[in-house]
Each structure stands twice: as C-alpha cells, then as structure tokens.
Amino acid sequence: MKLTSQQVIEIVSAFCAYFAVAYALNTFLPARFRVQARYGTVAAGIALFFYGLHRYVDEHARAVDLAKVLIAMGAALCVFYETQREGMRRPIAERWKRFVGVALGIAAILCYFNGFRFGYPKYYHRWDQFHYYMGAKYFPEMGYDGLYKCALIAQDELGLVTYTNEDTGRQVRLDMAKEVRHPDKKIRNLGGDNLLLPASEVLAHPEVCSPNAAPKEGAPVPAEARAHFTPERWEMFKRDVQFFRTSSDKGYWEDMQKDHGYNPPPVWTIMGKFWADLHPASTRYLQFLASFDILYLLGTFASLYWAFGWRVFSVAAIFWGCQASAPFYWTGGAFLRQDWLFFLVLSACLIRKRYFKLAGASMVYAGLLRIFPGLAVIGWLTVAGIYLVRHKRMARTHVQVLIGGVLAAAVLIPVSVAVSGKDSYRQFYEHTLEVHDQTPLTNHMGLRVLIAHKPGTGVESGRMKYTKDTKLVDPFEVWKRMRNERYAKYRWLAYGIIAASFAAFVYVCRRIRSLWVAQCLGQIFIILLSQLTCYYYSFMILTAPLTRLKRQIEVPLFGLAALSQFVWMASYWNDDKYTALTAISLAFCYYLLCVFSGRPMPWERRREPAAAAAGDAGDQVVSKA
C-alpha cells in the first residue's frame, strides 16, 4: 500500500474532524444524552475505519486480518491497564469499562464480516447453499450420495438454455450438455472412494437419477439404485440446478462438485427441508435463508449477555471476531450453519440461569444437529459421575438436565426419521461417519490431524507442498493416502493422549460443581475426539464464560486470537496452517485445565484477588464435598 500526499491529507483531515466532533458531543451535549452519543461516535468510527480500508488499502482481506490482530491486542492492553489501575487503587469506572469492552466487541464482530465486503455478491454463499439447500430439499430422492451425480445428469438433460444475467440484464445462451460432456469434467465420487471421477462414467447411466431415462443395455443399474424422483420433482430439481449454474461462473460451479457433498445428520434436515421446500431457488429466497445465521449469531451473543453479563459478551465477541480458525470466508451467507453454535452456547447459558431441563434439551439438539457438539457433554457426565460416586445418588439438577435431554431426543429423532426416511441414520453413518470422516480434507483440524501430519521436506513427509500431483484425477490422492497411513501407524499415540487428557480432566472436575463450567472445559474433547473442518472451531467461544470466574484467562484468550491470525498469514499450505492452528487450540485447552486445577500457574500469585472470581451464588465452582 502506497499513499499519495492527497490521500494522506484526506486521512489526517478525517481523523481530526472525527475527534473534534466526538469531543464536542461529549462536552456540550446534556448529560442524559452523552451515553448514546458515545456509542454513536464509536459506531461512526468503526464505519469510517472500514470505509478507509475499502478506499485506501489494496489488499482488503489482509487489512482486515491486521485489524483483527490490533483489536485482540488492544483488548489485552486494556486488561493490563485495568489491572494496573486496580493495583494503584484507582479503579476505572464500570461504565467506562463496559463502554470500551462492548465497543471492541462490536468492532470485532464487524471484522468477522470483513467490514461488509463479503467476497461474493448479494450476500448468499452459492457454494454452501447449493449443497445444503439442494441436499435437504431433495434428500428423499438423492440421499447423501446423489447430489453431484444428479446435478450432472440434470444439466445434460437441460441442454441449451437461455437466461437473463441478473447483473447485466443481457440474454445469455449456455449449452449445458456440451459443458458436462467435456473430457476434463470431473465430480467427487460421493458414493464410492470419495475421490474424483470422470463425468462420463456418471452420464453413462442417467437412470440413476432421471425418471426419463431407460436403463442401457450391457451394464444395467440395479432397480434399487435407480431414480427415486417423480417426473414433477425431477423437473423442479432441474430448474433449481439451472439457477445455481447460471448464477455462478463455470470454474466456480465445477469446483462446487468437487467438494464433499451434503453431510449433516437427519435432525438438521428437518428444518433444512422445511425451508428449502417452501420456495424454488432464487436470489431473493437464498438471501432470506442466509439471514437465519445472522439471527442465530445475534441470539448467541444476546444469550451470553443475558446469562453472564457485558464483560463475557465482550470477551466472546472479541475472540470470535478476531480468531482465524473459523472466519467468515467459509460459512458467511450460508444456510443454517450457525444453529448448532447457538444451541451449544445457549445450553451453558441456561444452566447458569438454572433452566436445567431446557439446557439439556438445547445440548441434545446441538448434538443432533452436528454430532460433535455433544462431546462437550463429557464435562456434564464427569461432574455427574463424581457426584454419584460421592453421594450414591444423582443430584436433582442433574436429573432435570437428563429429563430435558431425553425428551428432546424422543421428539427430534422420530421427526427426523419421518422427514428423512427410515434408513436415513444408516445412510448418515455410512456416508458421513465411515467414508467422509475418514477422508482427510485440507482444512481439517483435530488431534488426528496432529498425529497424521509429519514435518519435513520432500515427498516422504507427506505434506501437501510436496505430494500434490496435478497429473492425477484427484491431485490430493497421494496426500490423503499418506495421511491416513501415518495416522494408522501412530493411532496408539492418539489413544494415549486421549486417555491421559481424560484422567487430567477428571482430576480437575473433582473440584467443580457447576455444569456449565464443566461443559466449557469439556470443549477439549471436541479437539481430541473429532476431526472437523476449520470453521467449526468457533466452538471455542465456550472459553469466554470461564472468564467470569477466572479473569486471568482473558489476556491469553485474546493472545490466542492474535496468534491464530499470525499463523493464518504466515502459512500458505492448508495442511501446515490448520495443523498449527490445531496445536495452539489444544495447548490453550490444556492451559484452561491447569487454571481450574486449583494449582496456581508458575507466573501467578498464590492467592487470586477476590475480584478475579467476579461470580455470584450461581457460580459454585469448587465442590464442598
């Protein structure tokens, strides 16, 4: 970035004008209006900041990454300053701390949204919504394996189409049949080895999807594998495929079908299919579907504010907005991709507010939406198990949580079977847990990634940098095979780490009574026991509630966010990048266990200040038993 003298003058002038207006409002407005004016000036400052990024910085994405680092480090400096003032017995007024904390949180949330430069037009994620809108809407016909095959066959039947480009208003002619029959056309083989395969192999048997195609002689497809579409539903499917193709450029569309398909559990399909069935695919409707995640995110932060107060809300917003593992790039503008996060966080909030049955139901729903959030239940089970051993009975609150969870499962599972089909859970297990979960992805994170990644140079290391081979049908075939082989060789090490971590977790939980504390600490098992794509690591927002009891966690949490950005910017190859992000995330979870173990860290005082607890009667961490 190189600024001209005119641009420098513009920036300095805007800076001076902003602070002059802010000073005037704070000085001359009546006292009853000053609080609103301060928040207004902060909002205006944030807007001007992102406008400046848009106007003066060429690499907008890098500028936003640096802004996230500055916000996280600035928040850490504010905590240091607050501690210094308390040591001087000149504490900062609570209203100023709340003002700065909430302002930084809002700035971080805006950074998460890339300063409203989304990277794709009209705020809906075509790639994601092609999978989740189409996958849910036509799940009874396609199951988990048919999306790419049926989209290919639908394009072949559509042939030459004429449509109006939404951006230019011009008529465009596109020969879809010619496009899919190109010799280089490939799709992901979702129902087989999960590698890429030539489109010609699918087009040879259109009867697997199309009710209009008759089985061909020579190699007929078994009856059970043939189309489940009715003619009416097939025509509807073809119209939706045409929309997604004509709203995307050719390269982007072809890359969509090299992803890994539609993978959520049947419970997610309940709401996914309900909303997808209401309207054909269109720009307006997909924008409407994309708005649901904004509401879920607002609900997540509102729940934290309600249950834990402004400070936890601010810490959560700063960390979530500034961390690099789960940026907007992957799921922004998507369709119901933040529902699990809302219900996972809500369960901790409901526990603290003593709505135990609702908390159990919320946790079960989160687990049934994405499976891995349910691993945080290990925290609940550990505390409940320790209580049962000590008292020879279950605590009343634990029973209430159990009742809520069982009732939620008793409702959700039968409904999901009715919507998705009686064999949907078998399909989910075979496709997602057996095939998809065993296929290494370049943006995977988790203990399995740490074990399977080998530092070094050369092909023998198995790193993407040295094993990617564009001559193969699937360029990452060698990388995937070597990663699986390495994990199989060192699986025993993973089991040892999991066992030792669980022993340490039980040791820590011997002092814990609050289920929400155990749940937040239990996030470590999500890293240890699951292999997730990076964008699900937003679950680490569960750390924020712990800062209500242990203020010393705040600065390291902000440091984790800033460090993750440096890892993101310093690494080019995804396997190196996400291995490093996994390592620092897991190390931070071990740090949390140390903090709650009851033993002071080497650099801390033997006795915590009373203010550090910052809890109330509902936050009983240390067991009296």
N, C-alpha and C positions, 0 to 999 in steps of 0.2 A: 504494500500500500504506500503510495507516494502522494502527498497532498500538495496542491498548488497554494500559492500565497493567498489567493481569493478564498479558497476553502478554509484555510487556517483562520482568516478574518471572520468568516461565517461561523465557525465553531466557537471561537472566543466570544463573539458578539452574542450568540445564542446562550452560551454559558453564563455570561454576565447578566443578560436580560432575565434568564430563569431565576437566578438567585436574587436579583433585585425584586422581582415580583413576589417570590416566596417570602422574602424578608418583609416586604410591605404588608402582605396579607397577615403574617404572624404578628406584626407590630400594631397595625391600625384597625384590624377587624375587632368587633366586640368579642369578649372572652367566650361567649356561648357559641360562636361560630368558628373558633380557631381550630378545634379538633378536626372538624370536617374539612377546613381549608388545608390543614397539614396533609391529610390523606389525599386530598385532591392534588396538591402540589407534587406529592410522591408519585401518584398515578401519571401526572403530566410529565414528570421527569423520566419515568420508565418509558413512556411513549416516545419522548424525544430521543432517548438513548437508542431505542431500536430504529427510529427513523434515521438517526445518524449512521447506524450500522448499514442500513439499506442504501444510504446516499453516498457514504464515503469509503466503505470497505468493499473491496472487490470480492474477496472470499468470505461470503456471508456465514457459511457454516463454521469456518474456523474462528471467525469473530465471536459467534455465539458460544462456541466451546470455551474460548478465553473468558467470556463474560461469566460463564458458569464457574470457572475457577476463581474469578475475582469475587463473586458473590459468596462462595463457600469459604474462601479465606477471609473475606471481610466479616462474615458471621463469626468465625473463630476469633478474630481480633476483638470483636465486640464482647465476646465472652471473657476474654483475657482482661479487657478494660473494666468490665463489670466486677470481676474478681478483685482487681487492684483497688477499685473504689471501695469495695466492701472491706478490704484489708486496711484501708485508710480510715475506716469508719465514716465514710462519706458516700453512702449508697446512692445509686441512681434511682430517681423516682420511678415507680412502677409504670406510670403512664408512658414515660419515655422508652422504657424497655419494651413495653408492648407495641408502641408505635414503630420502633426500629425493627423489632422481630417480625411483625406482621408485614411491614413494607418489604423486608428482604425475602420473606416467604412468597409474596405476590410476585416480586421480581424474578425469583427462581422459577415459579410456575410459568411465567411468560417466556423465560428462557427455554423451558421444556418445549414450548410450542414454537421455538425457533423465531421468536419475535414476529409470529404470524406470517412468516414466509415458509410455506408448508413443504415445498419441494415437488408438489404435484398440484394441478389446478382444481379449483372448485371444492376443495376440502371433502373429498371422499377417496379412499385408498382402493383404486381399481383392483390391484393385485390381491389384496386381502379379501375384498368383498366378492370377487369372482369365486374364491374358494368357499367363503362362509355363507354368502347369500345363496349361491347355486348349490353348494353342498347340502345345506339344510333344506332348501326348498324341494330338491329332488332326491332326498335321501332314500325314500322308499323305493325309488326306481334304480338308483345307482349304488347305494351303499357307500362304503369308504373307498372303493377301488375304481369306480366308473367315471369320475369327473373328466379326466383328460381324454379318455377313450371316446366318451360320448360327445364331448365338445368337438373333437376331431371329425367324427362321423357326421355331426350336425353341420359343420362347416362344409363338408364335402357335398352334402345334400343341398345346402343353400345355394351353392354355385355362384353365379354372377348376381351381385346385389347392387342396388343404387340407393344411396342415403345422403342426407344433408349433414355436412360437417357443422357441428354446433358452434365452433369458434369463427369460422369464415362465412358460414351461410351458403357455401357452394355445394353443388351436386357432385358426388364422388361415386365412381364405379369401381367395384372391387370383385375380383374373381377369387372367391374363397376356395373353390375346388382346386384351382391351379396352385394356390398357396399351400394347401395341406399336402398336395401330391409332389411337392418339391423334394428331390432326392435327399436333401440335407435336413428335412423336417424331422424332429425328434420330440418325444414326450417321455415323462417319467413312467416307468412300469410299476404302478402302484400295487397291482395285484400279484407281482412276481418278486424279482430280486431287488426292486426299488432302484435299479439303475436306469439309464436312458435306453430307449429302443427306437428304431426307425418307425416313422408313422405308417409306412407301407404295410407293416405287419398287422396293424390295427385295421386299416382300411380294407384289408383282405376279408374281414369278417364284420361287415356293418350290422349284421343281425344281432350282435351282442347288445346293441342299443336301439337301433331303429326298428320300429314295427313295420316299416315299409319295405324292408329288405328281406329277401328269402335266403335261407341257408345255401351256400355254394357247394357244389359237388367236390369231392376229393377229400376235404378235411372238415366235415360238418361240425358245428358247435353243438355241444350237448344242450338239450332242451332247457335244463335248469340254469344255463348260463346265457340264455337269450334274453331279448329285451323285455323289461317289465313296464315300459312306457305304454300307455294307451295312445292312440293317434292324436287325441286332443292335447294330452300332456307333452307329447313329443313336439308338436308344433309350438307350444308355449316355450319349451326348452330351447328350440331353435331360435325363436325371437329373442330370448334373453342372451343366448350366445352371440347373436348378431350385434346386440347392443354393446356387450363387453368388447367384442373385437373392433367394432367401428369407433369406439371411444378411446382406443389405445393404439399406439403405433405398432408396427409389425414386430420389431425386435422385443418390445416390452411384452406384447401378447405371447410371443413364442416362449419367452423366459418364464412366464407365468406357469406354463405347462411342464416346466422342468423343476418345479417346486415339489413339495411332498404331500400335496392333496389336502383333503378335508379330514381333520383328526380329532375333533372334540368328542367327549363322551355323550351318550344318548340324552342325558339330562339337559345338556346345552341345546340340543336340537329342539327341545320343547319350545322355548321362546324364539330360537333362530328360525324354525319353520313357521311358527305363528306369524312373525313379522314379514318373512320373505313371501309367504303365500298371499299376503294382503294386496300386493301391487306388483305389476311387471317391473323389470329392471329399467330404471330411468335415472337421469342425473339428479332430479329433484328428490326422488324417493331414496336413492342411496345417500344423498346428503342428509336426509331425515334420519336414516338408520345410523349414520356416522355421529349424529348428535347424542345418541344414547350414552356413548362412552364419556362425553363431556359431563353429562348429568351424573354418571357413576363416580367420576373423579371429584366433582363438586361434593357429592354425598360422602365420599371418603374423607375429605378434609373437614367437612362440616361435622362428621361423626367424631373425629379426633378433637375438634374444638369443643364439642358438647361434652365429651367424656373426660378429657384431660386438660382442657384449658388452652389459652392462647399460646403458651410457650411450646407445648408439644406440637400444636398445629404448625407453628413457625419452623421448628426443627424438622418436622416431617416434610414440609413444603420445600425447605431449602435443600435437604438431602435428595428428595425425589426429583426436584427440578434440575439439580446440578450433577447427579451421578451419570456415568457414561454407559453402564451395562444395559439400561433399558430406556434408550432415547425415543423421541417422538418418531423418528425415521421408520421404525418397524411397524408400529400399530396405530399411529395417528390417523384419524379419519377412517378407522376400521369399524367393523360391525360387532358390537358386544364382545370386545376383547378385554374390557376392564371390569366386567361384572364380578369375576372371581376375587379381584383385589378388593372391591368394595365390601363383599360379604366376609372376606377374611379379616379385614380391619374392623368391620362392624362387630364381629363376634368378640374381639378383645374389648371394644368399647362397651358392648352390652354386659360383658362380665363385670367390668368395673362399675357400671351403674346398677349391677345386681339384677339384671333381667336374664336369669340363668337359662331358662327354657328357650328364650329367643336366641340367646348366644349359641346354645347347642344346635338349634335349627340353622342358624346362619353359617356356622362352621361346616355342617354337613352339606349344605347347599354349595358352599365354596368348593368343598372337596369333590362333590359330584359334578361340578362344572368343569374342573380341570385336574382332578385326582391329586396332584402334588400338594395343593394347599392343605389337604387332610393330614400330611405328615407333621404339621405343627401340633396335631392332637397328641403326639407323643409327649409333649410337655404336660398336657392335661392328665394323660394316663399315668405319667410318672408321679405327679403330685398326688393323684387319687390313690395310686398303689401304695405309696409311702404312708398315706393317712390310714388306709385299710390295714396295713401291717401293724401300725402302731396302736390303733384303736379297735381293731377287729370288727369294724363296721364302716360303711360308706358315709361320708358327710352328706348332710341334707342338700347342700348346694351342688355337690357332685351328682346326686341322684336327679336333681332338677335339670342339670345340663344333659344328662343321659336321656331323660324323657324327651326333651326338646329335639335332640338329635335323632332318636329313634322315630319319633312322629314325623319329622321332616323326611327321613328316608322312606318311611312307609307310604308317604304320599307321592314323593318325587319319582321313585323307581317304577312303580306301576304306570304312572302317567307317561314316563319316558318310553316304556315298552309299548304302550298304546299308540304313541306318536311315531316311534321309530321302527317298530316291528319286534316280534318276539325273539328274533335271533340277533338283535342289534348289539347286545352286550358281548355275545360271542364274536361278532364281527369286529367290535371295538378292540377286544382283547387280541385277536389275531392280527389285525391291521396295525393298530397304534402301539400296543404294548409288546408284541412279538416282533413285528417287522420294522415299523417306523422307529421305535425307540432303540432298536439295535442297529440302526443306520446312522453312522456319525455324520453330523452336519457341521459346516464350517463355523457356525455361530453357537455351537453347543457350549454349555457351562455345567460344571458339577465335578464331584470327586472323580468320576470315571474319566473325565477329560484330563485331570491332573495326572492320573495313573497312566493313561494311554499316550500322553504327549512326551516325546523324547527330545530334549535339547540337543543341538549338534548341527553339523553341516553334512551335506551330501545326501544321496538318496536313502542311505541306510538309516538316517534319522527319522524318516517317515514324515517330515514336515511338508506342508503344502508348497512351500517355496521350491522344494527340490523334487516333489513327486507329481505335480500337476502335469498331465500329458494330454495336450490338445489333439493328438492323433487318435486317441481312444474315443469310442462313442460317448462314454462318460469320462471327462477329463480327470475326475477325482476318484476314479475306481481304485487305483493303487493306494492312494492316501487312505481311503476308507478301509481297505483290506488290512493295511499295515497297522492302522489304529486299533481295529478290532483284535488283531493278533497280539498286539502289545498288551491290551487290557486283559485278554485271556491268560497271558503269561503271568501277569502280576496281580490277578484278581485277589489272591491271598492277602496282598498288602492292603487293598481296599477294605477287605473284611476286617483286618486287624485294626485299621484306623477307625472304622465304624464302631467296633466293639469297645475300643479304648475311649472313644468320644462319648459313647453311651454311659460307660462307667463314670466318666467325669461329670456328665450331665446329672446322673442320679446323685452323685456326691453334692453337687450344687443344689439340687432340688430338695435335699434333706432339710434345708432352712427356709424353703419357700412355701407359703400358704396360698398366695394369690394365683388363681388360674391364669389370669391374663399375663402375669409376669412369666410363668412357665411357658405359655404359648409363644410369647415374643422371643424368649430364649430358644424355644424349640425350632425356630427357623433354621438352625444349623442342620437339622436332619433333612431339610429340603435340598441343601447342597450335597449332603453325604449320600442320600438315597435316591436321588433323581438326576437325570440328565436332561436339562432344559435348554431351549433356545433362549438367547440372552435377554430378550425383552421381558421374560417372566421374573427377572431378578428385581423387579420393582417390589417384590415381597419384602425386601429388606427395609422397607418403610416401617416394618414392625419394630425396628430398633427405637424409633422416636418415642413411643410411650415409656420405654425404660428410662429415658432421661428425666422423667418426672421424679424418679426415685434416686437416680444416680446422675447428678449434674455433670460429673467428670466425663461422662460419655459424649457430651455434646461436641467438644472440640475434636476428638478422634473421629466422630461421625462426619463432621464437615471435612476433616482431612481425608477421609476415605473417598468422599465425593470428588474432591480436588485431585487426589491421586489417580482416581479412575479416569479422569479426563486426560491427565498426562499420559497414562498407559494407552488410551484411545488414540491420542495424537501421535505418539511415538512409534506405534506398531502399524505395519502395513498388512501383513498376512493375518487373516482372521484366526487361524488356529493359535498363533502366538499371542494375539491380542486377547482372546477370550480365555485362554489358559491363565494368563497373567491376572485378568480380572477375577477369575475364579479363586486364584491363590490369595489375593488380598481380601476378597469377601470372606473366605473361610477363616483366614487368620483373624479377621475382625470378630467373627462369631466366637472364636476361642478366647479372644480378649474379653468379650461380654461375659463368658462363663467365669473367667478369672475375677472380674469385677464383682460378680454376685456370689462368689465362693465364700465370702466372709473374710478373706485374707487381703490385706492392703497390697496394692501394687508396689514394686520397689521404689518408685518415684513419688509415692503419695504419703501423706501423713498417716500416722497410726489411727487417728480418730477423725472421722468425717465431720465437717461442720454441720450443725443442725439444719442449716438452710439447704444443704445438699439433698436431703431427703425430699423436701418440698411435697410431701404427700399428705394424706389425711387418714381418717379412720378406715377408709375403704381400701387402703393400700398396705395391707399387712403382708410384708414380705417374709420376715423371719418367723418361723414356726415356734410356738411356745411349748410344743411337745418335746 
